[in-house]
Amino acid sequence: MLDTPPASVPRTAPLTAPATRLHLDFLDGVRGLAAFSVVVHHLYTSRMGMSARSQWPGDLGNSLLYGHLAVGVFLVISGFCLALPVASSRQLARGSLAFYGKRARRILPPFLMALLGSIAIYWLRHRFAGGDSISAKNVVLNALLLQDVFPNSNVFNVPLWSVAVEWKIYFLFPAFLWVWRRFGNAALIGVGTLAGAAGTLLWAEIDSVRTWGHSCPWFLCLFSLGVVAAGLARSETEKAVQWRARLPLTALVGAIVVAALLWQFPVTGRGEFELFVPALPFIDTAMGVAAAAMMVILARAPHETSVLKRSLEWRPLVGLGTFAYSLYLTHLPLIRLLNFVLDRAPITRSSSSLATMVLAVIGVPFLIGAAFVFFVAFERPFLSRRSGT
């Protein structure tokens, strides 16, 4: 996901057949673009809410209501990047415990610092603007990365639910590799799909469709798609070549299905829960199929001839992708803080439209700058010096 380090393949990695070194800067570009779309989504909805509008510029604004789709892309990227260094052996060279330890070092320190900052901003709003007080139960559940299982406790920094989901999926990664090694690509995709479907049905049974957008059991399927995509990007076997030949059509069909589902199940004037959220398992899965196929296509595409790959490797976009995890962790509490100030400043307090305009102008550069500072202080010190898992 956003927290996965830039993907690269060691030159000495044993492969089933000779393979060229992949140029994967585009993955940071995808991360940066996806993180930016989430930020813009939350900037817009913090002032306008999560309901579609019919008046102009309603169509433009309505397109900003679908920031959730970027999270599914992050899950595919995560599976892809974690599997890429082990694509040839399909097993962890240093074992599962070493993998878990490395993931914990990578994810938890920035996560916990962002959570502390979010709690501080939450307290500030409670202290000066009223609202709910801080619950010790909510603090504990968030610190234990259980805000996806208990979504009513996800009050401090809502986007952290996806970090909690991915954290749990990491514990299944060694098992995914075992299935992949023993039974192949189709089996892994099947296991991921069945596990995700079972989790989705169980969640709908014990809780509510209104809350499964913060649990997303179907992300198991998206993660498995990313893992398989890593193998297809690296392998030179005849079977992998056959799979790759079908991927352009797969990506096209996935994109068409996503568009059709969003047309049929949009965010409405009543909000996201009427049609969009109940359809998320299908929308996210179709998005994951398209994203995984495109990652393989772009990984194999020559830099010189692929306009899309060169666009995603635009230096500012790649730079943004290097600290996308920090941007994801910090942006929403800071948006709340900006709105808190704007709603009380004499100039913007009397005009909601002016406050919205000021937020749009200063919000993006402020959030990116603050995220970079956070990255330098709390994320970069924990980045691995070695590529891979």
C-alpha positions, 0 to 999 in steps of 0.5 A: 500500500502507501507504506510499501517501499519503492519496488525493485528487484535485486540483480542477483535474484534467482529467476526461473529464466533470464529476465531484464531488470524492471524499471518501476519508478511508475509505482511511486507515481501511482502511489502519489497520484492515488494519495493525491486523489484521496486528499482532494476527496477529503478536502471536498467532502469536508465542506460539501459532504458525501452526497451527489449534487445535480447543479453545476458544478455538480458533475465535477464535484461528484467525481470527487466522491469516489476517493475510496477507489484509490484504497483498492489500488494501494492494496494491489500495489502492496501485494505487488511490491511485497511479492516482487523480491520473492517472485522466483522462490515464492518463499521468504528467505528469512522466514515469517517472523523476520517479515513480520518484524520488518513490516512492524518497524516500517508501519507502526512508528509512523502510524502511532505518531499520526494517531497521537497527533490525531487524538490531540487535534480531536481533543482540541476540537472537543475543548474549543468547539464541543463534541464528544470527549476522548474515550479510552476504549477508542484510543486502545482500539485504534492503537491496536489497529482494530478500528476496522473491526470496530468502525464506531471507534474509528473517530480520530483519523478515519483513513487509518482503517485501511492501514488496520486492514492491510496490517492484518493481511500481512499476517497471511502473506506467508500462507499466500506464498505457500499456496502460490508456490505449491499450486500456482497463480490461479489457485492463489487468486481463487483462495484470495477470492474465496477468503474475501467472499467468506469474510464479506458474507460473515461481516454482513451477517454479524454487523451491517453493510453500512459498516463494511466499508471500514472492514473490506474483507474482499481486499484479500482478493485484491492483495492476492491479485497484486502478488500474482501480478508480481510473478507475471511481471518477472517470469519468463516462462511460457505460461507467464507469457501466455498470461501476459498476452491476455492482460490488455484485454483484462485491464480493458474489461476491468475498467469497463466493469468499474465504469458500469458498476459506478453508473449503476451504483453511484453515490446519490443525493442521499449519500454513499450508503444508499447504493455505492457502499453495498456494491463496494465488493464488486466495484473494488474487485473490478478495480483491483483486476484492472489495476493488477493487469495494468501494473504488469503491462507497465512493468514490462513496457519500454520507458521510451515508448510508453506515454503512460509510464513516462507520465507516471514517472514524472519526477514531482509525482514520483517524489510525492509517492515516496512520502505517500504513506505520510500524506495518507496518515496525516491529511484528514486531521489537518483538514479538520484543523484547517476547517476549525480555523476557517470556521472561526476566522473573522474573514471566512466565518461569515462566508462558507463559500469563501472558506471553501475557496481558501481551503481549496487554495491553501489546503493542498500545499499545506497538507503536502508540506506537512506530510513531508515534514512528518515523513522526514521526522517519523517515517524516513528513519524507519525505511529499510536500506534494502529493497524488498520485504 
